[in-house]
């Protein structure tokens, strides 16, 4: 049996409340632009929340640990060929801020230990559903689809 081809791991913020079709479509754009045939998505916070103000009001939320386990399993998967960071650029406020910052710090440490290429869009960990903002600012009149090759940049941690 031949080994599976490498795939892109996209690390996003949280699971979508709706279909997530815009986000997944943009991850697919990045996947193709980076010459991968497939991708998988894992989330820092693997539960559906409508926005960062909707985090549960519990200090030691076990969902963060679940996120680490899922991300770590994907990082350790031999089919993971590169990582796309798209979890957003602003930490939440309130009780979950520390948990979020700890999660991002943990992920950064994990990525430093590995020889995987790590990518962002426009030199930021912007969520794929927000990529159009970066394109509009830096490449007016162009679409994300037209600009994806230009905006995918290697992440230096």
N, C-alpha and C positions, 0 to 999 in steps of 0.2 A: 504494500500500500504506500502510495507516495504521500509525502507530508503536505499538510494544508498550506495554501499560500498565505503569506503574511497579511494581516489586516490592521486597520487603523483603530485605535482606541480613543474615543472622544470622551473626555471627562467634563461633564456639565454640572449644573447646579443642583437641580432637583427634577423629579419626574413631572411630566406635563399634566396639567389639569384637564386639558382637551386632548386632541389627537397628536399634537406636537409635529404636525406635518411640515410646517415652515422650518422648524429647527432641524428635523431629520433631513429635509431636502437640502439644507445648507451644509449639513455634515456630509451628505453624499457628494455635494460639489467639491468639498475639501478632499474627500476620499479619492475622487477621480483625479483631481488636480495633483495630488501627491502620488499618483500611480498605484493606488490600492484598489482591489476589486471589491472589497467589503469592509465593513466597520462594525464596531460594537460600541454601545453607549453605556457608561456607568456614571453615577451621580455622587457628588460630595454628600448630598442629603437624599438618600433614595426613598423619598416619599413625595407625594403630590402636594404642593402648596401653591396657591395662586400668586403669591408675591412674598418678598422677604419680611414683610410685616406680619405674615400669617404663621410664623414659626410657633410651635407649641411653647407655652410659658413654663417649661420645666428646665431646670439647670442641667441635669445630667441626662439629656435625651439620648436613648440608646440607638436611635436611627443613625447618628453619626458613626458609631462603631460598625454598624451594618454597611455603611458606605465604604469605610476603610477595608473591610473584608472583601467586598465585591471588587473594589478597585485593585487591591493587592492580588486577588485571584487573576484578574485580567493582566496585570503587569507581569505576573509569573507565567502566564500562558505563552508557550513558545511561538504561537501564531501572531502575537502582538508585535507589529513591525515598527510602529511609531505611535506617538500620543498627540492628540489635539486638545489643548486646554481651552474650554469655552464656558467656564462657570461664572463669568461676570467679572466686573471690575470694582465693585463697591461692596464691602462687607455689610451685613445687616446691622441694625442698631439693636440695642436692648440685650436681653439675656443670652441670645444665641450668637452674639458677636464674637465672644471668646471661643466658642465651639467652632465657628466658621474659620476664624484665623488659625486655630490649632489644626484644623483639617487641611487648610491650604499649606501650612508649614510642614505638616507630616507628608503631604503629597510631594512637595518640593524636595524634601529629603529623600524620599523614595526614588524620585526621578534622577537625582544626582548620583545615586548608587548604580544606575543602569546605563547601558550604552544605547538606549533608544533615542531616536530623534524626537524632539518635542517641538510642537508648532503652536502658534497663536495666529490670530487674524489682526493685522495692523499693529503688531508689537504689543498687543494687550490680550488679556484673557476674556475678551468680549464674548458674551453669549451669542450663538449663531443667529438668534432671532433679532439681534441688534446690529448685525454686520452692516446693514444698509446705512446706518448712521455714519460709520467710519468711511464708507465709500462716498456718501454724499458730501462729507467734509473735505475729503482729500482728492476725490476724483469726480467732481460734479458732472451730472449727466450720464454717468455710467451706472450699470447695474452690478449687483453682487456677482452675478454669473459672468459678466464681462471682466470683472476685476479680481476674481478669486486668486489667480496665479500671482498677481502683483502684491496682494495683501497677506498671503500666507508667509509667515516669517518664523525662523527658528527662534525658539525661546531659550534664552540664556539665564539660568537660575543663579 
